[in-house]
């Protein structure tokens, strides 16, 4: 609670520093970017996200802002709740005059924010990974997504583990949008490699309220060859501890799409699992590329900690938004979107482009959980370019037909 209170206090006091040339002309209105995230419910995840945003805003303002105006970040808490997300979007647009919004963590809040953006002429740029439905059947012209969609993780992980020829699969997943999409997509992808695989009934649980002991016991009784587990944060820790206690994972292949994310594995320390196939990793200690290292080292110097995947996503998303506004000469949502679709953006880890359906070409790291210099991370990490794993633009566009 103390850590959460301190973080929220810092967030409330946030004010982007202004370059001297901007301070000289204080009468100029700032360019406002709205941002919302699950701050109260997920403080350990929110901190690196917000740090990445602030780092980008500070860099932009340090060289004069955008169009000779300061960039201002207006942060709000969506509490991981779709109704709250819509309320925040309404406030950002009507009270703060915001035309462009980024953020949200969970896909069900992203869907709510995206729906509001579509109906109210706001550009919503999702910075983090998300359900593939956001750019497929729920996509629209004012939704853009920097982070990878779920189908990349599902298809790559299925391809990686197919050679192990595991036939009998158990499934454990949180019961919300992303969980359902992950399970369905992974099952479909695995069936293409081996139509004879058997899928046991899914063990669904309420997000953040997993009863890990009974679930681990039930899965063990079903004697699967392999386990697919979409779990995160406190649910992840519960499953790891209860499953380890019951030797659930011994001798079994485990696929867990977000097991490599630092907010999941770092709190477990030496208890973190070894050998789980995963995405969402960010093996900063193993990255050697000079441009990428510059971002990592600068972030570490600012915040005295390694960036995580959300830090990179937030930083890159904000830099792309700022550059697009500058090129467009305006923060008009449609003009900014047009620039995003036409231009390439040099980010720390890749040159980013966007497809007509709003998806970027940003990929993900795939590997196995393990330890590097005593720290839990993703080992043998491979950065996967998404092109061959994504639905085509035409497939996504066609899925939107008939949607209101």
C-alpha positions as CSV (number, residue, x, y, z in Angstrom):
1,X,0.0,0.0,0.0
2,X,2.9,2.4,0.8
3,X,4.4,1.8,-2.6
4,X,1.1,2.3,-4.3
5,X,0.4,5.6,-2.4
6,X,3.8,6.9,-3.2
7,X,3.5,6.1,-6.9
8,X,0.0,7.7,-7.2
9,X,1.3,10.8,-5.4
10,X,4.2,11.1,-7.9
11,X,1.7,10.5,-10.8
12,X,-0.6,13.3,-9.5
13,X,2.3,15.7,-9.4
14,X,3.6,14.9,-12.8
15,X,4.3,17.9,-15.0
16,X,6.4,17.6,-18.2
17,X,9.4,19.9,-18.1
18,X,9.3,22.7,-20.6
19,X,12.2,23.7,-22.8
20,X,13.4,27.3,-22.3
21,X,12.3,28.4,-25.7
22,X,8.8,27.2,-24.8
23,X,8.8,28.9,-21.5
24,X,9.4,32.2,-23.2
25,X,6.1,31.8,-24.9
26,X,3.9,30.6,-22.1
27,X,0.8,31.8,-23.9
28,X,1.0,28.9,-26.4
29,X,-1.4,26.1,-25.5
30,X,0.3,22.7,-25.0
31,X,-0.5,19.8,-27.2
32,X,-2.3,17.4,-24.9
33,X,-2.1,13.6,-25.1
34,X,-4.5,11.7,-22.9
35,X,-3.3,8.5,-21.3
36,X,-5.0,5.9,-19.1
37,X,-3.9,2.8,-17.4
38,X,-4.8,0.3,-14.6
39,X,-2.9,2.4,-12.0
40,X,-4.6,1.4,-8.8
41,X,-5.1,-2.2,-9.7
42,X,-1.7,-2.9,-11.2
43,X,0.8,-0.4,-9.7
44,X,3.9,-2.6,-10.3
45,X,3.0,-2.8,-14.0
46,X,1.9,0.9,-14.2
47,X,5.2,2.3,-13.0
48,X,7.4,1.1,-15.9
49,X,4.6,2.0,-18.3
50,X,4.4,5.6,-17.0
51,X,8.2,5.9,-16.7
52,X,8.5,5.1,-20.4
53,X,5.8,7.7,-21.3
54,X,7.5,10.4,-19.2
55,X,10.9,9.7,-20.6
56,X,9.6,10.2,-24.1
57,X,7.6,13.4,-23.2
58,X,10.7,14.8,-21.4
59,X,12.9,14.1,-24.5
60,X,10.4,15.8,-26.8
61,X,10.1,18.9,-24.6
62,X,13.9,19.1,-24.1
63,X,14.3,19.9,-27.8
64,X,11.5,22.4,-28.1
65,X,8.3,20.4,-28.0
66,X,6.1,19.9,-31.0
67,X,5.3,22.7,-33.5
68,X,6.9,25.1,-31.0
69,X,4.4,24.0,-28.3
70,X,5.0,21.9,-25.2
71,X,3.8,18.3,-25.1
72,X,1.6,17.7,-22.1
73,X,0.6,14.2,-20.8
74,X,-2.7,13.9,-19.0
75,X,-2.8,10.6,-17.1
76,X,-5.9,9.0,-15.7
77,X,-6.7,5.7,-13.9
78,X,-9.0,3.3,-15.8
79,X,-8.9,0.8,-12.9
80,X,-8.9,-2.1,-15.3
81,X,-12.7,-1.4,-15.8
82,X,-14.4,-0.9,-19.1
83,X,-17.0,1.5,-17.6
84,X,-14.3,3.5,-16.0
85,X,-12.4,3.6,-19.3
86,X,-15.3,5.2,-21.1
87,X,-15.8,7.7,-18.3
88,X,-12.1,8.6,-18.6
89,X,-12.3,9.0,-22.3
90,X,-15.3,11.3,-21.9
91,X,-13.5,13.5,-19.4
92,X,-10.3,13.6,-21.6
93,X,-12.3,14.7,-24.6
94,X,-14.9,17.1,-23.1
95,X,-13.0,18.6,-20.2
96,X,-9.4,18.5,-21.3
97,X,-9.8,18.9,-25.0
98,X,-7.8,15.8,-25.8
99,X,-7.9,14.5,-29.4
100,X,-5.4,11.6,-29.1
101,X,-5.3,9.0,-26.3
102,X,-3.0,6.1,-25.6
103,X,-2.8,3.5,-22.8
104,X,-4.9,0.8,-21.3
105,X,-3.5,-2.6,-20.1
106,X,-6.3,-5.1,-20.5
107,X,-8.1,-5.8,-23.7
108,X,-11.6,-5.5,-22.3
109,X,-10.8,-1.9,-21.3
110,X,-9.1,-1.3,-24.6
111,X,-12.3,-2.5,-26.4
112,X,-14.3,0.0,-24.5
113,X,-11.9,2.9,-25.1
114,X,-11.7,2.0,-28.8
115,X,-15.4,2.0,-29.1
116,X,-15.6,5.4,-27.6
117,X,-12.8,6.7,-29.9
118,X,-14.7,5.4,-33.0
119,X,-17.9,7.2,-32.0
120,X,-16.4,10.4,-30.8
121,X,-13.6,11.2,-33.4
122,X,-10.7,10.5,-31.0
123,X,-7.5,8.7,-32.1
124,X,-6.8,5.8,-29.8
125,X,-3.2,4.4,-30.0
126,X,-2.9,1.2,-28.0
127,X,0.7,1.0,-26.8
128,X,0.8,-2.5,-25.4
129,X,0.0,-6.0,-26.8
130,X,-3.7,-6.8,-27.2
131,X,-6.4,-9.2,-28.3
132,X,-6.3,-9.7,-32.1
133,X,-10.0,-8.8,-32.2
134,X,-9.1,-5.1,-31.6
135,X,-7.7,-4.8,-35.2
136,X,-10.0,-7.4,-36.7
137,X,-13.7,-7.4,-36.1
138,X,-13.5,-4.5,-33.6
139,X,-11.0,-2.4,-35.6
140,X,-11.7,1.0,-37.2
141,X,-9.9,3.9,-38.8
142,X,-9.1,5.7,-35.5
143,X,-7.6,2.7,-33.7
144,X,-3.9,2.1,-34.1
145,X,-1.8,-0.6,-32.2
146,X,1.9,-0.6,-31.6
147,X,2.1,-3.8,-29.5
148,X,1.8,-7.2,-30.9
149,X,-1.6,-8.9,-31.2
150,X,-2.3,-12.2,-29.5
151,X,-2.2,-14.3,-32.7
152,X,1.5,-13.7,-33.1
153,X,2.2,-15.3,-29.7
154,X,-0.3,-18.1,-30.3
155,X,1.0,-19.0,-33.7
156,X,4.7,-18.7,-33.0
157,X,4.5,-20.7,-29.7
158,X,2.5,-23.4,-31.5
159,X,5.1,-23.6,-34.2
160,X,7.9,-23.8,-31.6
161,X,6.4,-26.6,-29.6
162,X,4.8,-28.7,-32.3
163,X,7.9,-30.9,-32.9
164,X,7.7,-32.1,-29.3
165,X,4.6,-34.1,-30.3
166,X,2.6,-33.5,-27.1
167,X,-0.9,-35.0,-27.6
168,X,-3.0,-34.3,-24.5
169,X,-3.3,-30.6,-23.5
170,X,-4.6,-29.0,-20.3
171,X,-5.7,-25.3,-20.4
172,X,-5.7,-22.7,-17.6
173,X,-6.8,-19.2,-18.3
174,X,-8.2,-16.0,-16.8
175,X,-11.8,-15.5,-17.9
176,X,-11.8,-12.3,-19.9
177,X,-11.3,-11.1,-23.5
178,X,-7.6,-11.8,-23.9
179,X,-7.7,-15.2,-22.2
180,X,-10.5,-16.5,-24.4
181,X,-8.7,-15.2,-27.6
182,X,-5.4,-16.7,-26.5
183,X,-6.9,-20.2,-25.8
184,X,-8.9,-20.3,-29.0
185,X,-6.0,-19.1,-31.2
186,X,-3.4,-21.4,-29.7
187,X,-5.7,-24.4,-30.1
188,X,-6.4,-23.5,-33.7
189,X,-2.7,-23.0,-34.4
190,X,-1.7,-26.3,-32.8
191,X,-4.4,-28.2,-34.7
192,X,-2.9,-27.1,-38.0
193,X,0.4,-28.8,-37.0
194,X,-1.2,-31.9,-35.5
195,X,-5.0,-32.6,-36.0
196,X,-4.8,-35.5,-33.5
197,X,-4.1,-33.4,-30.4
198,X,-6.6,-33.6,-27.6
199,X,-7.8,-30.6,-25.7
200,X,-9.1,-31.1,-22.2
201,X,-11.7,-28.7,-20.8
202,X,-10.4,-25.2,-20.0
203,X,-10.0,-24.3,-16.3
204,X,-11.3,-20.7,-16.4
205,X,-11.0,-18.4,-13.3
206,X,-11.9,-14.8,-12.5
207,X,-9.0,-12.4,-13.2
208,X,-7.0,-11.8,-10.1
209,X,-8.9,-14.4,-8.1
210,X,-7.5,-17.7,-9.0
211,X,-7.9,-20.6,-6.6
212,X,-4.6,-22.1,-7.7
213,X,-4.6,-25.1,-5.4
214,X,-7.8,-26.8,-6.6
215,X,-7.0,-25.9,-10.2
216,X,-3.5,-27.4,-10.0
217,X,-4.9,-30.5,-8.3
218,X,-7.6,-30.9,-11.0
219,X,-5.1,-30.5,-13.8
220,X,-2.7,-33.0,-12.3
221,X,-5.5,-35.5,-12.0
222,X,-6.3,-35.2,-15.7
223,X,-2.7,-36.3,-16.5
224,X,-2.0,-34.0,-19.5
225,X,1.2,-34.2,-21.6
226,X,1.4,-30.4,-21.8
227,X,-0.1,-27.3,-20.2
228,X,-1.1,-24.0,-21.7
229,X,-1.5,-21.3,-19.0
230,X,-2.5,-17.7,-19.6
231,X,-1.9,-16.3,-16.2
232,X,-0.4,-13.1,-14.9
233,X,0.6,-11.1,-11.8
234,X,-0.9,-12.5,-8.6
235,X,-2.6,-15.4,-10.5
236,X,0.7,-16.3,-12.0
237,X,2.5,-16.4,-8.7
238,X,-0.3,-18.6,-7.2
239,X,-0.2,-21.1,-10.0
240,X,3.6,-21.4,-9.9
241,X,3.7,-21.9,-6.2
242,X,0.8,-24.3,-5.9
243,X,1.7,-26.2,-9.1
244,X,5.3,-26.6,-8.0
245,X,4.2,-27.8,-4.6
246,X,2.1,-30.5,-6.3
247,X,4.8,-31.3,-8.9
248,X,2.4,-30.4,-11.6
249,X,5.0,-29.1,-14.0
250,X,7.5,-31.9,-13.6
251,X,8.0,-33.8,-16.9
252,X,5.5,-31.7,-18.7
253,X,5.9,-29.1,-21.4
254,X,4.4,-25.7,-20.3
255,X,3.4,-22.9,-22.7
256,X,2.6,-19.6,-21.0
257,X,2.4,-16.6,-23.3
258,X,3.2,-13.9,-20.7
259,X,5.3,-16.0,-18.3
260,X,8.4,-14.1,-19.4
261,X,7.1,-10.6,-18.5
262,X,9.2,-9.1,-15.8
263,X,6.2,-8.1,-13.6
264,X,5.3,-11.8,-13.5
265,X,8.7,-13.4,-12.9
266,X,10.6,-10.8,-10.9
267,X,8.5,-11.0,-7.8
268,X,9.0,-14.8,-7.6
269,X,12.8,-14.5,-7.6
270,X,14.3,-18.0,-7.2
271,X,10.8,-19.5,-7.3
272,X,10.3,-18.4,-10.9
273,X,9.8,-21.4,-13.3
274,X,12.4,-22.7,-15.6
275,X,11.8,-24.0,-19.1
276,X,8.4,-22.6,-19.8
277,X,7.8,-21.5,-23.4
278,X,6.8,-17.9,-23.4
279,X,6.5,-14.5,-25.2
280,X,6.4,-11.0,-23.6
281,X,9.9,-11.3,-22.4
282,X,12.4,-8.4,-22.7
283,X,15.9,-9.8,-22.0
284,X,17.6,-6.4,-21.6
285,X,20.7,-7.9,-20.1
286,X,21.3,-9.9,-23.3
287,X,20.7,-7.1,-25.8
288,X,23.9,-5.9,-27.5
289,X,22.6,-3.6,-30.3
290,X,24.1,-0.1,-29.7
291,X,20.9,1.8,-30.5
292,X,18.8,-0.4,-28.4
293,X,21.3,-0.4,-25.6
294,X,21.3,3.4,-25.6
295,X,17.6,3.4,-24.7
296,X,18.1,0.7,-22.0
297,X,21.0,2.5,-20.4
298,X,19.3,5.9,-20.5
299,X,16.2,4.5,-18.9
300,X,18.3,2.8,-16.2
301,X,20.2,6.1,-15.5
302,X,16.9,7.9,-15.1
303,X,15.0,5.4,-12.9
304,X,17.7,3.2,-11.4
305,X,16.1,0.0,-12.7
306,X,16.0,-2.0,-16.0
307,X,13.1,-1.1,-18.4
308,X,10.6,-3.8,-19.0
309,X,8.5,-4.4,-22.1
310,X,5.9,-1.9,-21.1
311,X,8.6,0.8,-20.7
312,X,9.7,0.2,-24.3
313,X,6.2,0.1,-25.6
314,X,5.2,3.3,-23.8
315,X,8.3,5.2,-24.8
316,X,8.0,4.1,-28.5
317,X,4.3,4.8,-28.7
318,X,4.7,8.3,-27.3
319,X,7.6,9.1,-29.6
320,X,5.6,7.9,-32.6
321,X,2.6,10.0,-31.7
322,X,4.8,13.1,-31.2
323,X,6.6,12.6,-34.5
324,X,3.3,12.1,-36.3
325,X,1.8,15.3,-34.9
326,X,4.9,17.2,-35.9
327,X,4.8,15.8,-39.5
328,X,1.1,16.4,-39.8
329,X,1.4,19.9,-38.5
330,X,-1.6,19.3,-36.3
331,X,-3.0,17.0,-33.6
332,X,-6.1,16.4,-35.8
333,X,-6.8,12.6,-35.3
334,X,-7.3,11.9,-39.0
335,X,-4.2,13.8,-40.1
336,X,-2.1,12.1,-37.4
337,X,-3.4,8.7,-38.4
338,X,-2.6,9.3,-42.1
339,X,1.0,10.2,-41.1
340,X,1.3,7.0,-39.0
341,X,0.2,4.9,-42.0
342,X,2.6,6.5,-44.5
343,X,5.8,6.9,-42.4
344,X,8.5,4.8,-40.8
345,X,9.5,5.5,-37.3
346,X,13.0,4.7,-36.0
347,X,12.5,3.3,-32.5
348,X,15.1,1.7,-30.1
349,X,14.5,-1.9,-31.3
350,X,13.1,-1.6,-34.8
351,X,11.9,0.7,-37.6
352,X,8.2,0.8,-37.0
353,X,5.6,1.0,-39.8
354,X,1.8,0.6,-39.6
355,X,-0.6,-1.4,-41.9
356,X,-3.9,0.0,-43.2
357,X,-5.7,-2.1,-40.5
358,X,-3.8,-0.2,-37.8
359,X,-1.3,-2.9,-36.8
360,X,2.4,-2.1,-36.5
361,X,5.2,-4.4,-37.5
362,X,6.5,-4.6,-34.0
363,X,7.2,-8.2,-33.0
364,X,8.0,-10.0,-29.8
365,X,10.6,-12.0,-28.1
366,X,9.9,-15.7,-27.8
367,X,12.0,-18.0,-25.6
368,X,12.0,-20.1,-22.4
369,X,11.9,-18.9,-18.8
370,X,15.2,-19.3,-16.9
371,X,17.9,-17.4,-15.0
372,X,20.6,-15.1,-16.4
373,X,23.3,-14.1,-13.8
374,X,20.8,-15.2,-11.1
375,X,17.9,-13.1,-12.4
376,X,14.7,-14.6,-13.8
377,X,14.3,-13.7,-17.5
378,X,13.8,-15.3,-20.9
379,X,16.6,-17.4,-22.3
380,X,17.5,-18.2,-25.9
381,X,15.2,-15.3,-26.8
382,X,14.4,-14.8,-30.4
383,X,12.9,-11.6,-31.7
384,X,10.2,-12.7,-34.0
385,X,9.1,-10.4,-36.9
386,X,5.4,-10.8,-37.1
387,X,4.7,-10.6,-40.9
388,X,4.1,-14.3,-41.6
389,X,2.1,-14.9,-38.4
390,X,-0.4,-12.1,-38.8
391,X,-3.8,-12.3,-40.6
392,X,-3.6,-10.3,-43.9
393,X,-4.9,-6.8,-44.0
394,X,-7.7,-8.1,-46.2
395,X,-8.7,-10.7,-43.6
396,X,-8.9,-8.1,-40.8
397,X,-10.7,-5.6,-42.9
398,X,-13.3,-8.2,-44.1
399,X,-13.9,-9.2,-40.5
400,X,-15.1,-5.7,-39.8
401,X,-17.9,-5.8,-42.4
402,X,-21.3,-5.7,-40.8
403,X,-19.9,-4.3,-37.5
404,X,-21.6,-1.2,-36.3
